[in-house]
Amino acid sequence: MIYFKHVIHLLFVIYTGMLFVRIALSWVPSLYRYRIIHFILFYTDPYLNIFRKVVPPIGGMLDLSPLLGFFFLRMLESFVMKLL
């Protein structure tokens, strides 16, 4: 059971890292041509779009959805770990 908890925690860490990469990509759009970037966009944008509906970008430029995304991801991890 302890091994399973480590795997679940690792998955949350990997997804959090993907969210960080997604944020950094907004500053370096020239990287969008790589396949790994499309993989990251495919798996992070639907999650962030949930929060973009709640808090749209301010002035069209400042996107606060990742903050909510990180917060709720951390809450979800905590909830799942307590269930295990």
C-alpha positions as CSV (number, residue, x, y, z in Angstrom):
1,M,0.0,0.0,0.0
2,I,2.9,2.4,0.7
3,Y,4.2,1.8,-2.8
4,F,0.8,2.7,-4.3
5,K,0.8,6.0,-2.3
6,H,4.3,6.8,-3.7
7,V,3.1,6.2,-7.2
8,I,0.0,8.4,-6.7
9,H,2.1,11.2,-5.2
10,L,4.6,10.9,-8.1
11,L,1.8,11.3,-10.6
12,F,0.6,14.5,-8.9
13,V,4.2,15.8,-8.9
14,I,4.6,15.0,-12.6
15,Y,1.3,16.8,-13.5
16,T,2.3,19.8,-11.4
17,G,5.6,19.9,-13.3
18,M,3.7,19.8,-16.5
19,L,1.6,22.8,-15.4
20,F,4.8,24.7,-14.6
21,V,6.1,23.9,-18.1
22,R,2.8,25.0,-19.6
23,I,3.1,28.4,-17.8
24,A,6.7,28.8,-19.0
25,L,5.6,28.1,-22.6
26,S,3.5,31.2,-22.6
27,W,6.8,33.2,-22.5
28,V,8.5,31.1,-25.2
29,P,6.0,30.4,-28.0
30,S,8.7,29.3,-30.4
31,L,8.8,25.9,-28.6
32,Y,5.2,25.1,-29.7
33,R,6.6,23.2,-32.7
34,Y,7.9,20.3,-30.6
35,R,5.9,17.1,-30.1
36,I,6.5,17.0,-26.3
37,I,5.0,20.5,-26.0
38,H,1.9,19.3,-27.8
39,F,1.7,16.5,-25.4
40,I,1.9,18.9,-22.4
41,L,-0.7,21.2,-24.0
42,F,-3.1,18.3,-24.7
43,Y,-3.1,17.2,-21.0
44,T,-2.9,20.5,-19.2
45,D,-5.1,22.9,-21.2
46,P,-8.5,21.1,-20.5
47,Y,-7.7,21.2,-16.8
48,L,-6.8,24.9,-16.9
49,N,-9.8,25.7,-19.1
50,I,-12.0,24.8,-16.2
51,F,-10.5,27.6,-14.2
52,R,-10.4,30.0,-17.1
53,K,-14.2,29.8,-17.2
54,V,-14.3,30.9,-13.6
55,V,-11.6,33.5,-13.7
56,P,-11.0,34.8,-17.3
57,P,-7.7,36.4,-18.1
58,I,-7.4,39.9,-16.7
59,G,-7.0,42.4,-19.5
60,G,-6.6,39.5,-21.9
61,M,-3.0,39.1,-20.7
62,L,-2.8,38.0,-17.1
63,D,-4.1,34.5,-16.7
64,L,-4.7,33.5,-13.1
65,S,-6.1,30.1,-13.9
66,P,-2.8,28.3,-13.1
67,L,-3.0,29.6,-9.5
68,L,-6.4,28.0,-9.1
69,G,-5.2,24.9,-10.9
70,F,-2.3,24.4,-8.5
71,F,-4.5,25.1,-5.5
72,F,-7.1,22.6,-6.5
73,L,-4.6,20.0,-7.6
74,R,-2.9,20.2,-4.2
75,M,-6.3,19.9,-2.5
76,L,-7.2,16.8,-4.7
77,E,-3.8,15.2,-3.9
78,S,-4.4,15.7,-0.2
79,F,-7.9,14.3,-0.4
80,V,-6.8,11.2,-2.4
81,M,-3.8,10.5,0.0
82,K,-6.1,10.7,3.0
83,L,-8.5,8.2,1.3
84,L,-5.5,5.8,0.9
